[in-house]
Amino acid sequence: MGEAVGAKLTDSSSQPVKARSLSPAQQQAFDVVVGAQRSGADNMTNREIGRALEYLHNRRFGEGAVASRVTELVNGGYLDSLTEKRRCLVTGELAFARFVPAKQGRLVP
């Protein structure tokens, strides 16, 4: 995920969607995925989410912390996972990607 994509995320996520009962860290991760989808991305891997968080907040986000928040969002029904792995834009490795599911689709115009 390059800087140009991060710039899009900043513009498109300037009005974050408030999801009920999310911690601040969960809300940040959710907002990144919503912003990416508003910018035309279909889905994001954990590493792509982490890279976008780092770009937007200008600080380091540990892989484990990002993975934990994403897992919580998936378990809570806020995000869903692709059934097959795809190549991560950050690492080049195969990884599962996350997206806002249809039941949350009203959040992504």
Helices and strands as residue ranges (DSSP letters): H 3-12, H 24-38, E 44-45, H 46-57, H 63-75, E 80-81, E 86-87, E 94-95, E 97-99, G 102-107
